[in-house]
Amino acid sequence: MPDSVQAPTGADGSARAARGSKRSLARGLLGVARPRQWVKNLLVLAAPGAAGLLTRPHDLLVALGAFGIFCLAASGTYFINDSLDAAADRLHPVKRHRPVAAGVVPPSLAATIGAVALLGAIAAAWTLAGGKLALVIAIYALIVTAYSLRLKHEPVLDMACVSSGFVLRAIAGGVATGIPLSVWFLTVTSFGSLLVVAGKRSAEHADLGEGRAGHRPTLGSYPATFLRSVRLLTSSVTATAYCLWAFERAVQDGPGHHPIWFELSVIPFVLGLLILELRFETGHGAAPEELAFTDSSLQALGMIWLVLFASGVYL
């Protein structure tokens, strides 16, 4: 074989292998951080957006800062969770490809990065908006860590822990910008998030079949009918609470001030819940954030709802 086409050997080959290993590790670390799931953190903007503060430069910057802090905190919890769940993830048809489960990222490195990210998020929250926001981030970190260590094995409590992450995101936006949170806002957020988690469990229940308990022990404790009942309860409360919230907002703003925008927003909201429930019932929901990127019906209804609600707030 001519020298010009010989495979690299010695120091050159080792250097290339090292560079390839570093690139694989970098891609793996990005995969563990799950940037696609940062869409969940848009809930941080919900309270300031509903209060009409996002047109004020200072409040907008604070809200975006809180959004970024929650992205850091959420990624930190993913690093810790994946380091603890590597063995169970290898039993899952999709999660076995996660970088830690696949052996690309060492569990010890993932755990260290996760801890540093969470501490950094708490410090950044204190700097941005003081102790209240730092406390919200700390509570989030504590709940997610407790979930990863123990509570994910406790039926019902595991769903409550996951849904609390969504609620704390919504609370963080209000705390960062100093907005009092309506009881209806908190009710919609709480039961809506529990609906999404129950839908996720339903899809996992169907996808994993008889081996579901090997990956997630609580799935073996959940009959499919129970998860369906949870979805029915939470979707009913979410729809009712949103209607009451929308009607209350319309009355607060005074008759004729915002002509029926809030009331009209009920239509796409409820239709969106029905389509979401249909997706869950047909087994589409194991990765709820993917529905936001791929489901055109939900995207269209979400955009209509956003336009109507924003019209009521900002026009």
C-alpha positions in Angstrom: 0.0 0.0 0.0 1.5 3.4 -0.9 2.4 5.6 2.0 -0.1 8.3 0.9 -3.0 6.0 1.6 -1.8 4.2 4.7 -4.1 4.4 7.7 -2.8 6.8 10.4 -0.7 5.2 13.0 1.3 6.1 16.1 0.9 9.5 17.6 -1.2 10.9 14.7 -3.8 8.1 15.0 -3.9 8.5 18.8 -4.5 12.2 18.4 -7.4 11.7 16.0 -8.9 9.1 18.3 -8.7 11.5 21.2 -10.3 14.3 19.2 -13.1 12.0 18.2 -13.6 10.9 21.8 -13.8 14.5 22.9 -16.4 15.3 20.2 -18.5 12.3 21.2 -18.3 13.4 24.9 -19.3 16.9 24.0 -22.3 15.7 22.0 -23.2 13.3 24.8 -23.1 16.2 27.4 -25.4 18.2 25.1 -27.7 15.3 24.8 -27.9 14.9 28.6 -28.8 18.6 28.9 -31.8 18.0 26.7 -32.1 21.5 25.1 -35.3 20.4 23.3 -37.1 20.1 26.6 -36.4 23.7 27.5 -39.7 24.4 25.8 -41.2 23.4 29.2 -39.5 26.4 30.7 -41.7 28.8 28.7 -44.1 28.4 31.6 -41.8 30.8 33.5 -43.1 33.5 31.1 -46.8 32.6 31.7 -47.5 34.8 34.8 -45.7 37.9 33.6 -47.2 37.4 30.2 -50.8 37.1 31.6 -50.2 40.2 33.7 -49.2 42.3 30.7 -45.6 42.9 31.8 -43.7 41.5 28.8 -43.9 44.8 27.0 -41.9 46.5 29.8 -38.2 46.1 29.0 -37.1 45.6 32.6 -39.7 43.0 33.4 -39.1 41.3 30.1 -35.4 41.0 30.9 -36.1 39.7 34.4 -38.5 37.1 33.0 -36.1 36.0 30.4 -33.4 35.8 33.0 -35.6 33.5 35.1 -36.3 31.4 32.0 -32.6 31.0 31.5 -32.0 30.1 35.1 -34.7 27.4 35.0 -33.1 26.0 31.8 -29.8 25.7 33.7 -31.6 24.1 36.7 -33.6 21.7 34.6 -30.5 20.5 32.7 -28.8 20.0 36.1 -31.6 17.7 37.2 -31.4 15.8 33.9 -27.7 15.1 34.6 -28.3 13.9 38.1 -31.4 11.8 37.0 -29.5 10.1 34.2 -26.5 9.3 36.4 -28.9 7.6 38.9 -31.2 5.9 36.3 -28.5 4.5 33.9 -29.3 0.9 34.7 -33.1 1.3 34.4 -32.7 3.4 31.2 -30.9 0.5 29.5 -34.1 -1.5 29.8 -36.1 1.1 27.9 -36.4 0.9 24.1 -35.7 4.7 23.7 -34.0 5.8 26.9 -31.2 3.2 26.4 -29.8 5.5 23.8 -29.3 8.3 26.3 -25.6 9.2 26.6 -25.1 8.0 30.2 -27.0 4.8 29.7 -25.1 4.2 26.4 -21.8 4.7 28.1 -20.8 7.9 26.3 -20.9 10.1 29.5 -19.6 8.6 32.7 -22.2 8.6 35.5 -19.8 10.3 38.0 -19.2 13.1 35.5 -22.9 13.6 34.9 -23.6 13.8 38.6 -20.9 16.3 39.2 -22.0 18.6 36.3 -25.6 18.3 37.6 -24.7 19.4 41.1 -22.6 22.3 39.8 -25.5 23.4 37.5 -28.1 23.3 40.3 -25.9 25.3 42.7 -25.1 27.8 39.9 -28.9 28.2 39.1 -29.6 28.9 42.8 -26.9 31.5 43.0 -28.0 33.1 39.7 -31.6 33.2 40.9 -30.5 35.0 44.1 -28.5 37.5 42.1 -31.4 38.1 39.7 -34.4 38.4 42.0 -33.4 37.7 45.5 -34.1 35.0 48.0 -37.6 34.1 46.9 -36.6 33.0 43.4 -33.6 31.2 44.8 -35.9 29.4 47.2 -38.2 28.3 44.3 -35.2 26.9 42.4 -33.9 25.2 45.6 -37.3 23.6 46.2 -37.3 22.4 42.6 -33.9 20.9 42.9 -34.8 19.2 46.2 -38.0 17.7 44.8 -36.3 16.4 41.7 -33.4 14.9 43.6 -35.8 13.2 46.1 -37.7 11.9 43.1 -34.6 10.5 41.5 -33.5 8.9 44.7 -36.7 7.5 46.1 -40.1 9.1 45.2 -40.1 7.8 41.6 -40.8 4.4 43.2 -43.9 5.6 45.1 -47.2 5.4 43.1 -49.1 8.8 42.8 -46.2 10.6 44.5 -44.1 10.1 41.5 -46.6 11.9 39.3 -47.0 14.7 41.9 -43.3 15.2 41.9 -43.0 15.5 38.1 -46.1 17.8 37.9 -44.7 20.0 40.6 -41.8 20.9 38.3 -44.2 22.6 35.9 -46.0 24.4 38.7 -42.7 25.7 40.1 -41.8 27.0 36.7 -45.0 29.1 36.6 -44.4 30.3 40.2 -40.8 31.3 39.3 -42.0 33.7 36.7 -44.4 35.4 39.1 -41.9 35.5 41.9 -39.1 36.9 39.7 -41.3 39.8 38.5 -43.2 40.4 41.7 -46.7 39.3 40.4 -49.3 38.0 42.8 -50.5 34.7 41.4 -54.2 34.1 41.0 -55.7 31.0 42.6 -57.2 30.1 39.2 -53.8 30.4 37.5 -52.3 28.0 40.0 -55.2 25.6 39.7 -55.0 25.5 35.9 -51.2 25.0 36.1 -51.3 22.3 38.8 -54.0 20.2 37.2 -52.9 20.8 33.7 -49.4 19.6 34.5 -50.8 16.5 36.3 -52.8 15.7 33.2 -49.6 15.8 31.1 -47.8 13.6 33.5 -50.7 11.1 33.6 -50.7 11.1 29.8 -46.9 10.4 29.8 -47.4 7.5 32.2 -50.3 6.1 30.0 -48.1 6.1 26.9 -45.2 4.5 28.8 -47.6 1.9 30.2 -48.7 0.9 26.7 -45.2 1.1 25.1 -43.4 -1.0 27.6 -46.0 -3.7 27.9 -45.3 -6.5 30.4 -41.8 -5.3 31.0 -43.0 -1.9 32.3 -42.2 -2.6 35.9 -38.6 -3.4 35.1 -38.0 0.1 33.8 -40.2 2.0 36.2 -41.6 0.1 39.2 -44.6 2.4 39.7 -45.9 1.6 36.2 -46.5 -1.9 37.4 -48.7 -0.4 40.1 -50.9 1.6 37.7 -53.8 -0.1 36.0 -54.5 1.5 32.7 -58.0 2.4 33.9 -56.5 4.3 36.9 -54.4 6.4 34.6 -57.4 7.1 32.4 -59.4 8.2 35.5 -56.6 10.6 36.5 -56.6 12.1 33.0 -60.4 12.5 33.2 -60.3 14.2 36.6 -57.4 16.5 35.8 -58.7 17.5 32.4 -62.1 18.3 33.9 -60.7 20.5 36.6 -58.3 22.2 34.2 -61.1 23.1 31.8 -63.4 24.3 34.6 -60.7 26.4 36.4 -59.6 28.0 33.1 -63.2 29.0 32.3 -63.6 30.6 35.7 -60.2 32.3 35.4 -61.0 33.7 31.9 -64.4 35.0 33.0 -62.9 36.5 36.1 -60.3 38.3 34.0 -63.0 39.7 31.7 -64.9 41.1 34.7 -61.8 42.6 36.3 -60.9 44.5 33.2 -64.4 46.1 33.1 -67.3 45.6 30.7 -66.4 46.4 27.1 -62.7 47.1 27.9 -61.5 43.9 26.2 -64.5 42.6 24.1 -64.9 38.9 24.9 -61.2 38.1 24.1 -60.8 36.1 27.3 -64.1 34.3 26.9 -63.3 33.4 23.3 -60.0 31.9 24.4 -61.9 29.2 26.2 -62.8 27.6 22.9 -59.2 26.8 21.6 -58.2 25.9 25.2 -60.9 23.3 25.6 -60.4 21.9 22.1 -56.7 21.6 22.8 -57.4 19.6 25.9 -59.7 17.3 24.0 -57.1 16.7 21.3 -54.4 16.2 23.9 -56.5 13.6 25.7 -57.1 11.9 22.3 -53.3 11.7 21.8 -52.8 10.3 25.3 -55.6 7.7 24.7 -53.9 6.5 21.5 -50.5 6.2 23.2 -48.9 9.5 22.0 -47.5 11.2 25.0 -44.4 9.4 26.3 -42.5 12.6 25.4 -45.1 15.4 25.8 -42.6 18.1 24.7 -42.4 16.4 21.3 -46.1 17.1 20.7 -45.3 20.8 20.9 -42.9 20.4 18.0 -44.8 17.9 15.8 -48.6 18.0 16.4 -50.0 20.6 13.9 -53.5 20.6 15.4 -52.1 21.4 18.9 -49.8 24.0 17.4 -52.7 25.7 15.5 -55.0 25.8 18.6 -52.1 27.0 20.7 -51.5 29.9 18.4 -55.2 30.8 18.2 -55.4 30.7 22.0 -52.2 32.8 22.4 -53.6 35.5 20.0 -56.9 35.7 21.7 -55.5 35.8 25.2 -52.8 38.2 24.3 -55.4 40.4 22.7 -57.3 40.5 25.9 -54.2 41.4 27.9 -52.3 43.8 25.6 -54.8 45.5 23.3 
